[in-house]
Amino acid sequence: MRSLVFLALAVITYGVNGAKPSKLGRYNQTPISTDCKKPPAVCNCNLTVNQDSQVSGAMKTLDVKLDKLVAQNLDKKVENLEKNSKKQLEKLIGLINKSATPDVVTTTSSNETEICDNALKKMETKLEKLIVNKLETKLEKLLQQNLETKRLERLTTLINKTADPEIVRQLLNGTFEAALKKIETKLEKIRELTHKAIFSASSCKELFDMHKLKTSRVYTLKFGSQKIHVYCHMGDFGCGDGGWTLAMKIDGTKKTFHYDSHFWSDRKPLNFAGGRTGFDSQETKLPTYWNTSFSKICLGMKIGHKIRFFTIYKHANSLYSLIADGRYRATSLGRNTWKSLIGPQASLQKYCNKEGFNAICSDKPHSKARIGITSNEWNDCVLCDSRIGFGTGGYHDDTNTCGNEATFSPDNGNKHIKTMGYILVQ
């Protein structure tokens, strides 16, 4: 472009034939012979072409060259656009299937609606193949493990339901990131459905250890012929990770799980729906209370939006085996550990400190706890007036069934704190 400008200036200055006009010719318009082959300094030439005509001709020449240059630049831009479009198209096809061909998004039809419909159908087919192919290896491994044919058929049915036209539309419109996220979500859902269809376990720990499932969500646990849906906590929420199985959720403002409630001594479940949610306010008692063996118990209390946890290391066949018969079974955590469930507001009397399972003082109308600690202002365990625990009752507020109750000279003042309690095992 710059060279053309210089060319134009040269034409204006020197003329079409390259000869610089003399001062006489420039101002007096004296004609020069057009046959002159030498510069004016060598021969005295007479002008025969008007200066204006020379400039006009030079400008026309310049315009032609500029038109050619612009056309060439446009051609290059179009070519680059075509190349970029082709690369985007190849990237799009690669996202769907490495073996896809460009005819997925181009057709010979002149009707735009028909083109889109045909392309969408082809992309949906490719996407279905992609999803199914990703699971063929898994199916082959399952076949090698001699799993039941019915389970495999069920899994295949679940896979065949995964096609999502929205993914294809996003790919067609060029929103690759959204489409990829959609595919990842879809594959994660397939994985979860696969686990539901194939794996069976009696605890969340078994799912964590044997099947390497690390996502906290609802899983199906199996006890004999009975199957229940339980929310498994796989990560560390305060008791460490490793797969925690929910057993009970207790609302301290209700008498459902009072110390004297039949739910502590029977094998009757309560509110299965509450077992499919996290640390909320739905009370529940699941078959895991009498079916699931463990080596650790996780206890948590929720006050407002704050939940505090600690772990008891205890081997047992089930919580039922520790509690249902009413026998006292001691723990040795210490009063400060129990107070940590409540936080800085916690209060207990200084003596007795009877802790564990079925912790009850000699005088039964006083404080008691199915899981917890009871204390007294005297150095005995007769008239206990304070407690922290789960499944509580007794003086001085018998309606407090989970939390902290303290009167008669406790170490942090009188307390009547009712909490939401969570009991999990591993």
N, C-alpha and C positions, 0 to 999 in steps of 0.2 A: 504494500500500500504506500509506504514511504517512498519507494523507488519510483512509483508512478507519478507522485507529486513532483519529485525532482525532474522527471522526464518532461512534465508539462512546463515547468519553469525554463528548462533548457530550450524547449521549442519556442517559447515566447521570446526568449533572449536571443537565440541564434538563428531562429527560422527553421523551416521544415527541412532544408538541405544542410543545416548545420553551420551556415555562414553567419557570422555576426555582422549586422548592418553597420555601415559607417555613419558618422554623425550627419553627413550630408543626406544620406538615404533616409535616416531616421526622422529628420525634421523637414526636409524639402521634398521628400517623396520622389527623389530622382530615380528613374528606372534602372535596374541592373539586368544584365543578360542572364537568362536562366541556364545558359550553356557554360557558365563559368564554373570550373571544377576546383578552383583554388580559393582560399580565404581572401577577404578584401585586402589584407595587408600585402598579398602577392600580386593580385591583378585588380584593376579598377573595373568592377562590375556595375552594371546598371540594373536597378530593380524593375522587374516586370510584373510582380505579384503584389497586390495591395497588402499592407501590413495587417489590416483587419481580417482579410481572408486567411492569412497565415495563422493568426490566433484562433480564428473560428475552426479551421481545419484541425489544429492541434487539440482544441477542446473536444472536438468530435472523436478524434483518436483516443483521447483520454477517457471519454465517456464509454466507448466500446470496451476498452481494457478494464475499466472499473466494473462494468456490467459482467464481464467474464469472471473477474475476481470474486464478485459477490456471488455469482452463480456457483463458482467452485466451492466457496466457503459454505454456502447453503447445502451443496451436495455432501460436503464432509460432515456437516451437522446432522443431516438426515441419516447419513451412513452410521455416525456414532450413535444416534438415537436407536437405529435399528439394531446395532450391536448390543447396546444396553438393554433394549427390550428383549433381545434374544437371551442375554444372560439372566435377566429376571425370570424369563419363561423357564429356562433350564433349572434355575434355583427352585422355582415353584414345582416343577415336575419332580425334581429330586426330593422335595419334602414329602411328596406323596408316594413315590416308588422309584427306585433307581433305574428301573427298567422302563419307565414311562416314556412315551413319545410325544412330540409336540402336537400331535393331532388331538390331544385331550382338550386343548383350548382353541384349536382352529378347526373349522369345518368348511366345506365347499358351499354351504347354504348361504344365501344372500339375506335371509331373514334373521335379524338380530336375536329375536326371542327364541327362535329355533336353535341358533348357535349356542346361546346360554344354556338352554335346556339340555342339549346334547352334551355340552361340556360338563355340566353338573352331574349328569348321569354317569359319564365316564369317570369323573373324579370320585364320585361316591363308590363306584366299583373298585377303583384303585385303593381308596382309603380302607374299604372293607378288607381287601386282600392284605393290605399293610398290617392292620390290626390283628387279623387272624394269623398271618405268618409269624408275627412276634410271639405268638403263644404256641405255635406248633412244637417248638423245642420242649416247652414245659409239658405239653401233653404227652410227648414221646417219653419223657422221663417218668411221668406218672404211670404210663403204661408199663414201663420197665419195673416199676415198684409193685406191679400186680394189684393196683387199686380196682375197686369194683367198677364194672362197666356202667352201671347206673349213674355213678358219680361223674364219670367221664362224659356221659351223654348230657347230664345236667350242665356241666361246665361248658360243653360245646354250645348248648342252647344259649347260655348266658353270653358267650362270645359273639354269637350271631346277632345279638340285639344291640350291638355297640355302634353301628353306623350313625353318624350325626351329620346331616346335610349342612348344618350351620358351620361346621369346620370347613367343609368344601367351599362354601360361599366366602368365608373369610380368606381362604387361600386364593380364590379367584379374584377377589378384590384387592389382593396385594397386602393385606394386613397379616403378615407372616407371624409376628410375635404373638398376636392374639390367637391365631390358629394353632401355633405350637403349644401355647398354654392350655388351649382347649384339648388338644391331643394328649398332653401329659395328664390332665385331669381325668380324661377318659380312660387312659391306660391304668391310672391309679385305681379308678373305680372297678375296672376289670380285675385288677389284682386283688382288691378287697372281696369282690364276688367270688373269685377263685378260692380264696381262703375260706369263705363261708361254705363253698360247695365241697371242698376237699378235706380240710383239717377239722379234727374233733379233739377236744381236750376237756379236762375237768377243772382246770384253773388257768388264770391268766399267766402265771409263772410258766406253766407248761407250754403255752403258746409262745412266750418270750424265749424260752430256752431251746425247745425242740424245733420250732418252726421259724424262729428268728423274726417274729413279728414285733416291731418296735413302735407302732403307731397307737396312741391312746384313742380308743373308740369302742363301739359296741361289738362284741364277739359272741359267738354261740358256744356255750359250755354244755357238756353232755354228762349226765349222771345216770348210768344205766340206760333206760329207754327214754328218760326225761331230758329235754333240751330247754335251756333257758338263755335269754339274751342278757348279757351283763356288760356294763361299761368297764373295760380293763384300763387301768392306769399304768402305762408302760414306762413313762419317764419319771424323773425325780421331782416330785412335788413337795418333798419335805421328809420323806422316809427312805430315799434312795430309789434307784430304778430296779428293773428286774421283773416287772409284771405283778401288780397288786390286784387281788380279787376282792371286790366289795362284798361285805357280809350284811352290814346294817347301817342305816342312817336314822338318827334319833333326834326328835325335836324336844328340847328340854321344857318347852312351855306346855307340852301335852302329856297325858298320862298313859299313852300307848305303851311305852316301854318302862313304866314304873318298876321299881325293884320287885314288886309282888305280881307283875304281869305274867300271864301264862306263856307269853312269847319267849321267855328265857328258858322255859323247861319243856317246850314241845317242838315238834317238827312241822309247824304250820307256817307257810310263807305269808308275807304281807306286801301288797302293792308291787307287783313285778315291774310296773312302769318306772318306779323310782330307782330300780336297779339299772336302768338304761341311761341314766343321766349322771352328771358329774357331782361336784360338791355343792348341791343346791339344798332346798328346804323340804324336799319330798321324803317323807319317812318310808322306810322299806326294811324288810327282812327277807333274805333270799335263801334258797336251799343250800347255798354255800356255808351257811351257819352250821349245818350239821353234816355236810358232805365233804368239805375241803380241808385236807390236812395242811400243816404249815410248820415253819420254824421261826417265823417272825409275825408279829402283830403290829399294825400301824394304827395309832389312835390320833384323832384330830378333833379340835373344837373350833367352832366359828363364832366370832363375836363381831357383829356388823359385817364388814367385808374382809376381815382379817381371819385367816385360819392358821392355827399353830399345831404342829405335829410332833410326835416322838415315837420311837420304836421299842417294843418289848421283844426280846429274844427268848422264845419259848416254843418248844416242840410239843405238838399235840395232834391227835387225829382230827379234831374239829373244835370250834368254839363251844359247841354243844357239850362236848366231853369235859370241858373245863368248868362249865357253869351250871348246866341243867340239874345236877344232883344237889346243888346248894352247899356243897362242901367248900370250906375256905382253902384257897391255894395261894400261897404268898408269893410276892415279888419283892425285889430289893432295889428299886429304882431310887428311892429317897424322896422326901417331901418336895424338894425344889424341882425335881423333874416333873412331878404332877402339877405343881404350880405353874410350870412353863406353858401348860395348855391354856391357861387363862391370861398370862402375861402379867404386867405390873400391878394389876388390880387384885391379883390372887391373894387369898387370906385363909389361914388355917390356925387352929389351936396348936399349941406347942408339943403336946405329948400324945402318947399312944401310937399314932402314925401307923395304923394297921392298913397295909396295902396289898393289892392283888385282886383275886377273883372271889366274889361273894364276901367282900370285906364288911363285916357287920359287928357292932359292939354287943356286949352282953345284954344290954337292955334294948330289945328289938325296936321299940317305938322311936329310938334315937337314930342318928345318921347311919346310912348303909349304902353300899354301892356294889353292883354286879361286877363292874370293873372300875377300880379306883382306890382312893385312900380316905380313911376316916380318922379324925383326931379329937383330942379331949384336952380340957384345961388342967385336968388332974393326971397324975402319972399312972393311969390305968386305962382300960378300954371298956368302961361300963356305960357312962353317960356321955357319949360322943355328941358334940353339937356342931361339928364342922365336917365338910367332905368336899372332895373334887372327884367327879367320876361320871360313868355312863350307867344308866339304869339305877338311878338313885332314889331315895325316899327317906322318910322319917323327919324328926324334928330338925329345924323349926319351920321349915316350909316343905311340907310333904308333896306339893305340886311341882317342885323343882326336880325333874327326872334326868337332867343332864346339865352339868355345870358346876358352880361353886356355891356352897351354902356355908356360912360361918357366923356364929354368935358366941357369946360368953368368952370374952377376952381372946379373940384370935389375934394373930401377929400383925395384921394389916387392916384392922377394923371389921365391923360386921358387913357381910356380903350376901347378896341374893342375886346371883348372876346365872341366868338361864341361857344355854348355848345350843347350837346345832352340833351334834356329834356324829363322827364318821369312824367306822370300824372296818378295817381291811386286813387281809391276811396274805402271806406269801410263803 
